[in-house]
Structure formats: C-alpha cells, structure tokens
C-alpha cells in the first residue's frame, strides 16, 4: 500500500492537478467564446446577405469559423481539452501493468519467481495472510466497490448541469464498479489489495484537489463549482441526495 501511495502521489497527483488547471482555463474561456460566437453570427449573417448564401451555407461557415476561433483560443492559452485526459492515459496503463505483474507473481511459472511467490504467500496481514489466494471473506472486494462508488458519486453530485450522455456514463461506471466486486473476489489478494489501495489513494487525492489551499498552491483556477468550504458542501450534498 505504501508503494501504491508513493507511485500515485508522484505520478498521478501532479497529473490530476494539471487536469484541473486545464479544466479551469477552458471554463474561463467560455464567456469569451460566447461573445466571439455572437459577433461571428452577426458577421456571417451580413456576409450571407451580400453573397446570397442559403441557411445551410451560413451554418456551415459559422461552425467552420467558430471551430477555428476556439482552436486559436486553446492554442493561445495552452489549454486544449484533450490535455485534461492525460491522467487517464497514464493511469490506466499503469494500473493494468501492475495488476498483470501481481497476477504473474502470484502464480509462479519459473524458479526465479518462486522466491517472490513465497514472500507473497506469507507476506499478508490480518485476514489476507496469503496474498496468492483470493479473499474469501470478500472484505477487500466490497471495500474496493464502496471506495470506487464514493469517487463516482463525488463527481456526480458536483455537476450542476448533467447531460444525457454524462448520465449514461455515470450509470456505466456504477455498473463496472459493481462488476469489479465479484472479479476482485476471484483474483489473488495481492491484486485485490492493490486495487483497493489504488482506489483509496485516488479518493484521497480527489479530496485533496478540492482543498482551496492546495488549489492555490498549485495555481489551479477557480471553477464555477469551487467553494471555500468544499468538504462541508460535499457532506451536505450527500445528505441531500441520499438521506433526504
């Protein structure tokens, strides 16, 4: 667990802070984009009257030029939205590689791996003393599911306006989280422990990224959803949604 904490703190926490910086810059541009869109709409309507464009031609010219303007703004402020997805492109391969490595070490296929296998079989603690066997108590799998659901709900309740696509994605993530519980109960405890530790550290990082002091230290721009009392607001939102 200490290794997971160190790895995620060194690699994913800075990327998480960078993601918030990008999101903050993109959000700050929305008012300027809206103003430029109004001006562009007027210019296109004038040009359409001069050149006899149809409504379809006018919409095409408006969308084409608006995309160009928005792209120039992203380049100017160095905040293309794709950069906000950098965290997942680093975190997911790292999670997969470590999971596969733990699985292979928990099922030795050569003499070179036997020493590591022996350490895993005797290096556990509490109810999972043998890390090469699944957790038959289901404590680790259920803890994993609860932690992941907390992370998902934290993001779900902070959204002020939710689109249909975002609602479907949230439901999909909830389904995957529930599906991971029985899967975690069938893999070696070393994998389940890593998954749980990773999710727990991720939950802690998400809470840390809400801290006004931490955001100020990392120069993260304020968002519309930002608050000076984020943890109190989070508890109130949970109570309002789940304990009416």
C-alpha positions in Angstrom: 0.0 0.0 0.0 2.9 2.4 0.7 4.2 1.7 -2.8 0.9 2.5 -4.3 0.7 5.7 -2.3 4.1 6.8 -3.4 3.6 5.8 -7.0 0.3 7.6 -7.3 1.4 10.6 -5.4 4.5 11.1 -7.6 2.8 10.3 -10.9 -1.0 10.8 -10.9 -1.4 13.6 -8.3 0.6 16.1 -10.4 -1.4 15.0 -13.5 -4.6 15.4 -11.5 -3.6 19.0 -10.6 -2.6 19.6 -14.2 -6.0 18.3 -15.3 -7.8 20.8 -13.0 -5.6 23.6 -14.4 -6.7 22.8 -17.9 -10.4 22.5 -17.0 -10.2 25.8 -15.2 -8.7 27.5 -18.2 -11.2 26.0 -20.6 -14.1 27.1 -18.3 -12.6 30.6 -18.1 -12.7 30.8 -21.9 -16.4 30.1 -22.2 -17.5 33.7 -21.7 -15.1 34.9 -24.4 -16.1 32.1 -26.7 -19.8 33.1 -26.3 -19.0 36.8 -27.0 -17.0 35.9 -30.1 -19.8 33.5 -31.3 -22.3 36.3 -31.2 -20.0 38.6 -33.2 -19.3 35.8 -35.7 -23.0 35.1 -36.1 -23.6 38.7 -37.0 -20.7 38.8 -39.5 -21.9 35.6 -41.1 -25.4 36.9 -41.4 -24.1 40.1 -43.1 -21.9 38.1 -45.4 -24.8 35.7 -46.2 -27.0 38.7 -47.4 -24.1 40.0 -49.5 -23.3 36.7 -51.2 -26.8 35.1 -51.2 -25.9 32.1 -49.0 -28.5 29.6 -48.1 -29.2 28.8 -44.4 -27.2 25.6 -44.8 -24.2 27.6 -46.2 -24.5 30.1 -43.4 -24.5 27.4 -40.7 -21.5 25.7 -42.3 -19.5 28.9 -42.4 -20.5 29.7 -38.8 -19.4 26.3 -37.5 -16.2 26.2 -39.5 -15.1 29.7 -38.4 -16.2 29.1 -34.8 -14.1 25.9 -34.6 -11.1 27.9 -35.9 -11.6 30.6 -33.4 -12.0 28.2 -30.5 -8.9 26.3 -31.6 -6.9 29.5 -31.7 -8.0 30.4 -28.2 -7.0 26.9 -26.9 -3.6 27.4 -28.5 -3.3 30.9 -27.1 -4.0 29.7 -23.5 -2.3 26.3 -24.0 -5.4 24.5 -22.7 -6.7 22.1 -25.3 -9.3 19.9 -23.7 -7.5 16.7 -24.8 -4.8 17.6 -22.3 -7.3 17.1 -19.5 -7.5 13.4 -20.4 -3.8 12.9 -20.0 -4.3 11.5 -16.5 -6.4 8.5 -17.7 -3.9 7.7 -20.5 -1.2 7.4 -17.9 -3.2 5.9 -15.0 -4.9 3.1 -16.9 -1.8 1.5 -18.5 0.0 1.8 -15.1 -2.9 0.1 -13.4 -3.1 -2.7 -16.0 0.7 -3.3 -15.9 0.9 -3.5 -12.2 -2.2 -5.7 -12.0 -0.8 -8.2 -14.6 2.6 -8.2 -12.8 1.0 -9.0 -9.4 -1.1 -11.8 -11.1 2.0 -13.3 -12.7 4.0 -13.1 -9.4 1.1 -14.8 -7.6 1.2 -17.7 -9.9 4.9 -18.6 -10.4 5.9 -20.4 -13.6 9.7 -20.5 -13.0 12.2 -21.0 -10.3 13.2 -17.3 -10.5 9.7 -16.3 -9.4 9.4 -18.9 -6.6 11.1 -16.6 -4.0 8.7 -13.8 -4.7 5.8 -16.2 -4.7 6.9 -17.5 -1.2 7.1 -13.9 0.1 3.6 -13.2 -1.2 2.2 -16.4 0.3 3.5 -15.4 3.7 3.6 -11.6 3.5 0.0 -10.7 4.0 -1.7 -9.5 7.2 -4.9 -9.8 9.1 -7.4 -11.9 7.2 -5.4 -12.0 3.9 -2.2 -13.6 5.2 -1.7 -15.4 1.9 -1.6 -12.8 -0.9 -1.6 -15.5 -3.6 -5.1 -16.7 -2.7 -8.4 -14.8 -3.3 -10.0 -13.0 -0.4 -12.8 -15.4 0.5 -14.1 -13.1 3.2 -15.0 -10.5 0.4 -13.8 -7.7 2.7 -11.3 -6.3 0.1 -13.7 -6.7 -2.9 -16.5 -5.0 -1.1 -14.2 -2.2 0.2 -13.0 -1.7 -3.3 -16.6 -1.3 -4.6 -17.5 1.1 -1.9 -14.5 3.3 -2.4 -15.0 3.4 -6.2 -18.6 4.3 -5.8 -17.7 7.1 -3.4 -15.3 8.5 -6.1 -18.0 8.2 -8.8 -20.7 9.9 -6.6 -18.3 12.7 -5.6 -18.1 13.7 -9.3 -21.8 13.0 -10.0 -23.1 15.3 -7.3 -20.8 18.2 -8.1 -22.1 18.6 -11.6 -24.7 21.4 -11.8 -26.0 20.5 -15.3 -25.9 16.9 -16.4 -26.4 15.9 -20.0 -28.0 12.7 -21.1 -24.6 11.3 -22.2 -23.0 12.2 -18.8 -25.9 10.4 -17.1 -25.3 7.3 -19.1 -21.6 7.4 -18.5 -22.2 7.7 -14.7 -24.5 4.7 -14.8 -22.0 2.7 -16.8 -19.2 3.4 -14.3 -21.5 2.4 -11.5 -22.2 -0.9 -13.3 -18.5 -1.5 -13.9 -17.8 -0.8 -10.2 -20.4 -3.4 -9.1 -19.0 -5.9 -11.6 -15.5 -5.4 -10.2 -16.5 -6.7 -6.8 -17.0 -10.4 -7.8 -14.0 -10.1 -10.1 -11.8 -8.9 -7.2 -13.1 -11.9 -5.1 -11.7 -14.3 -7.7 -8.2 -12.9 -8.2 -5.2 -13.2 -5.8 -5.4 -11.0 -2.7 -2.3 -9.1 -3.9 -4.3 -7.8 -6.8 -7.4 -7.0 -4.8 -5.3 -5.2 -2.2 -3.5 -3.2 -4.9 -6.9 -2.3 -6.5 -8.3 -1.3 -3.1 -5.2 0.7 -2.2 -5.1 2.5 -5.5 -8.8 3.4 -5.3 -8.3 4.6 -1.7 -5.4 6.8 -2.6 -7.4 8.1 -5.6 -10.2 9.0 -3.2 -7.8 10.9 -1.0 -6.3 12.7 -4.0 -9.8 13.8 -5.2 -10.5 15.2 -1.7 -7.1 16.9 -1.7 -7.7 18.5 -5.1 -10.8 20.2 -3.6 -8.8 21.9 -0.9 -8.7 25.7 -1.5 -5.2 25.9 0.0 -3.9 23.1 -2.2 -5.5 24.6 -5.3 -4.0 27.9 -4.6 -0.5 26.3 -4.1 -0.9 24.6 -7.4 -2.3 27.7 -9.1 -5.4 25.9 -10.1 -8.0 28.4 -11.4 -11.3 28.7 -9.6 -14.2 26.9 -11.2 -17.9 27.7 -11.1 -18.3 24.7 -8.7 -15.4 25.8 -6.5 -16.1 26.5 -2.8 -14.3 27.8 0.2 -15.9 25.0 2.2 -15.7 22.1 -0.2 -15.9 19.3 2.4 -18.8 20.7 4.2 -20.6 21.2 0.9 -19.8 17.6 -0.1 -21.3 16.2 3.0 -24.4 18.4 2.6 -24.8 17.2 -1.0 -24.5 13.6 0.0 -27.1 14.1 2.8 -29.4 15.9 0.5 -29.2 13.2 -2.3 -29.1 10.0 -0.2 -30.6 11.0 3.2 -33.5 13.3 2.4 
